[in-house]
Amino acid sequence: MKLLRVGAIGQERPAALDAQGRLVDLSGTVTEIDGPFLADGGIEVARAAVAAGELPVLSDATLRIGAPVARPGKIVCVGLNYADHAAETGAEPPAEPILFLKAPNTVIGPDDQVLIPRGSVKTDWEVELAVVIGRTARYVDSDVDALACVAGYAVSNDLSEREFQLERGGQWDKGKSCETFNPVGPWLVTADEIPDPQDLGLRLSVNGHRRQEGHTGNMFFGVAQVVRYVSRFMVLEPGDVINTGTPAGVALGLPEPKPYLRAGDVMEVEIDGLGAQRQTVGAAP
């Protein structure tokens, strides 16, 4: 099932794609797609409503698409989780997953404008598989139990300001949590539609030039292992998001002069089965 949220910023309403690929309105059935929705069986309620075939069809093709999950409690990110990305940055393969947090208010819709922060000279892109948590996960023991905690998957662009991240001291968070630095969507694709999250191709282009092309099978730590690992250090709750890392091809890893993002650039981001994003880059006000 493909769930999404449509409407102006702050006025999004829940929706879904039906079996014919039509956009149907869920707002008369559920109030929001968020943590409580996921925790309280909202996916099955929405699935039944869509299957009944009586939901209003939203025919306005100009409707803005918002992030598919409202107000994530936290965004946990995994750094250097692909061998080729670790190699391009000159980093040693990690013995354990490298974790950092990204501010939840970085999340925007899949086609919303990305803003380059004031003073930024090294804003970078990162296509990533986003994992959306659907039930509480603490001290998870097995891969089966870990995947049972996953509500679904989405496309994420985990933008980074490399100077803020790597050259300004402290942890990575300051280079990861700038405004608009996490487009997510267009859909939350429920886990039953993605039988193997380690068998997905990822791609990102900038101004029509392919920059990243990878495969989730090349992660050092797969989705199940990441969920298990994170649950040892913090409680994962419904609506939380995990960005699982990016393959090679980021600007940081390219030859000089590195093509960091500038106002007017256009990014196109996609993952097999999860849809595509398109963002135009602007300058922070």
C-alpha positions in Angstrom: 0.0 0.0 0.0 1.2 3.5 -0.8 0.3 6.2 1.7 0.9 9.9 1.3 -0.1 13.3 2.5 -1.2 16.1 0.1 -2.0 19.8 0.4 -0.3 23.0 1.3 2.4 23.1 4.0 0.7 22.7 7.4 -2.6 21.7 5.8 -1.8 18.2 4.4 -4.4 15.5 4.5 -3.9 11.7 4.4 -4.3 10.0 1.0 -3.4 6.7 -0.7 -3.0 5.2 -4.1 -5.7 2.6 -4.9 -5.3 -0.5 -7.1 -5.8 1.6 -10.2 -3.2 4.1 -9.2 -5.7 6.8 -8.4 -5.1 9.2 -5.6 -7.9 8.8 -3.1 -8.7 10.9 0.0 -8.4 9.2 3.4 -9.2 12.3 5.5 -12.7 11.0 6.2 -11.3 7.7 7.5 -8.2 8.7 9.4 -7.1 12.0 10.8 -3.3 11.9 10.0 -0.5 9.6 9.0 1.8 9.8 12.0 3.0 7.8 15.0 -0.4 7.2 16.6 -1.8 6.2 13.2 1.0 3.6 12.8 0.8 2.4 16.4 -3.0 2.0 16.4 -3.5 -0.2 13.3 -4.1 2.8 11.0 -2.5 1.0 8.0 -5.1 -1.8 8.1 -7.9 0.7 8.6 -6.7 2.7 5.6 -6.2 -0.5 3.6 -9.7 -1.6 4.2 -11.1 1.8 3.2 -9.2 1.8 0.0 -10.2 -1.8 -0.8 -13.9 -0.9 -0.3 -13.5 1.4 -3.3 -15.7 4.2 -2.0 -13.2 6.9 -1.2 -13.3 10.2 -3.0 -10.8 10.5 -5.9 -8.5 13.5 -5.7 -8.2 14.6 -9.4 -6.2 17.8 -8.9 -2.8 16.9 -10.4 -1.3 20.2 -9.0 -1.7 19.1 -5.3 1.5 19.5 -3.4 2.8 16.2 -1.9 4.0 16.5 1.7 6.3 14.1 3.6 4.4 10.9 4.0 4.7 10.8 7.8 3.8 13.8 9.9 6.0 14.9 12.8 8.5 12.1 13.2 9.6 11.9 16.8 13.2 11.4 15.8 15.4 10.8 12.7 18.2 8.4 13.3 20.9 8.3 10.6 23.5 5.7 9.8 26.8 7.1 8.5 29.2 5.4 6.1 27.0 2.4 5.6 28.0 1.6 2.0 31.5 0.3 1.1 31.9 2.5 -2.0 30.9 5.6 0.0 33.3 4.8 2.8 36.0 4.3 0.2 35.3 7.6 -1.7 35.6 9.6 1.6 38.8 7.8 2.7 37.1 6.3 5.7 37.8 2.8 7.2 34.9 0.4 7.1 33.0 0.8 10.4 33.1 -2.1 12.9 29.6 -1.0 14.1 27.0 1.2 12.7 27.8 4.9 13.0 24.8 6.7 14.4 23.8 10.4 14.5 20.5 12.2 14.9 19.0 14.7 12.5 16.5 17.3 13.7 12.9 16.2 12.9 12.0 19.6 11.5 14.4 19.1 8.6 11.7 16.9 7.0 9.9 18.5 4.0 7.9 17.1 1.0 9.6 15.3 -1.8 9.4 18.1 -4.3 9.7 21.1 -1.9 12.5 23.6 -2.3 15.8 22.8 -0.6 17.5 25.9 0.9 21.3 26.3 1.1 22.1 27.6 4.6 23.6 31.0 5.2 27.4 30.8 4.9 27.3 27.4 3.2 29.9 26.5 0.6 29.6 22.7 0.7 25.9 21.6 0.6 25.8 18.0 -0.5 23.2 15.4 -1.6 22.7 11.8 -0.3 20.0 9.5 -1.6 19.0 7.1 1.1 16.4 4.4 2.0 14.3 5.7 4.8 12.8 3.1 7.2 9.6 4.2 9.0 9.0 2.5 12.4 5.5 1.1 13.0 5.8 -0.3 16.5 7.9 0.2 19.6 11.4 -1.4 19.3 13.6 -1.8 22.4 16.3 -4.4 22.7 15.2 -6.3 19.6 16.8 -9.7 19.5 16.2 -11.1 16.0 16.1 -9.9 12.4 12.5 -11.2 12.1 11.4 -9.1 15.1 13.3 -6.1 13.8 11.6 -6.2 10.4 8.2 -6.7 12.2 8.8 -3.2 13.7 9.0 -1.6 10.3 5.8 0.0 9.0 7.3 0.8 5.6 9.9 2.5 3.5 10.4 5.8 1.7 12.9 7.8 -0.4 15.0 10.2 1.6 17.5 12.8 0.5 19.8 13.2 3.6 21.3 16.6 2.7 24.6 17.6 4.4 26.6 20.7 4.8 30.1 19.3 4.7 32.0 22.3 6.2 29.5 22.5 9.1 29.7 18.7 9.5 33.4 18.1 9.3 35.4 21.3 9.7 33.6 23.1 12.5 34.3 20.8 15.4 31.9 18.7 17.5 29.5 16.1 16.1 28.0 15.8 12.7 24.5 17.1 13.6 25.2 20.7 12.8 25.9 19.8 9.2 22.8 17.6 9.0 20.1 19.5 10.7 19.8 22.7 8.5 16.3 23.8 7.4 14.9 21.7 4.5 17.7 19.1 4.8 15.5 16.0 4.6 13.0 15.6 1.8 11.0 12.4 2.3 8.5 10.7 0.1 6.5 10.8 -2.1 5.0 7.7 -0.5 5.2 5.6 2.6 5.2 2.1 0.9 4.1 -0.4 3.4 6.5 -3.2 4.3 4.4 -5.9 2.7 5.1 -4.4 -0.7 8.9 -4.5 -0.2 9.7 -8.1 0.6 13.5 -7.5 0.6 14.7 -4.0 1.5 18.2 -5.2 0.6 17.2 -5.5 -3.1 16.6 -2.0 -4.1 18.4 0.3 -6.6 19.0 3.9 -5.6 19.7 6.8 -7.9 20.3 10.6 -7.7 21.0 13.1 -10.5 21.9 16.8 -10.3 21.0 18.9 -13.3 20.5 15.8 -15.4 23.9 14.3 -14.6 23.8 11.0 -12.7 25.8 11.3 -9.5 24.7 8.3 -7.5 23.7 4.8 -8.5 23.8 2.2 -5.8 22.1 -0.9 -4.4 20.8 -1.5 -0.9 22.4 -5.0 -1.0 25.8 -3.2 -0.6 25.1 -1.9 2.9 27.5 -2.9 5.6 24.6 -3.1 7.9 21.2 -4.1 6.5 17.8 -2.8 7.6 17.1 -5.5 10.2 20.6 -5.2 11.7 20.3 -1.4 11.9 16.9 -1.6 13.7 18.3 -4.2 16.1 21.4 -2.1 16.8 19.6 1.2 17.3 17.1 -0.4 19.6 20.0 -1.3 22.0 20.8 2.4 22.6 17.4 4.1 22.3 13.8 3.2 22.1 12.4 3.4 18.6 8.8 4.5 18.5 6.1 4.5 15.8 6.6 7.4 13.4 10.4 7.5 13.9 12.5 7.4 10.8 15.9 5.8 10.1 18.0 7.1 7.2 20.1 4.0 6.4 23.1 5.6 4.6 24.1 6.6 1.1 26.1 5.0 -1.8 29.1 6.6 -3.5 28.7 9.7 -5.7 28.3 12.5 -3.2 30.0 15.8 -4.0 32.4 15.3 -1.1 33.8 12.2 -2.8 34.2 13.7 -6.3 37.4 15.3 -7.8 38.1 19.0 -7.4 36.4 21.3 -8.0 33.7 19.5 -6.1 30.2 20.3 -7.5 28.5 21.2 -4.3 24.9 22.5 -4.7 24.2 26.0 -5.7 20.9 27.9 -6.0 19.1 26.9 -9.2 20.4 23.3 -9.2 17.8 20.6 -9.6 18.1 17.2 -7.8 16.2 14.1 -9.0 16.1 11.2 -6.5 14.6 7.8 -6.8 14.5 4.3 -5.3 13.0 1.2 -7.0 9.4 0.7 -5.9 9.4 3.8 -3.7 8.9 6.6 -6.2 10.9 9.7 -7.1 11.6 13.2 -5.8 12.6 16.4 -7.6 13.9 19.4 -5.7 15.0 22.8 -6.9 17.7 24.4 -4.8 17.3 27.9 -3.4 19.1 30.2 -1.0 18.1 30.6 2.6 16.1 33.8 3.2 
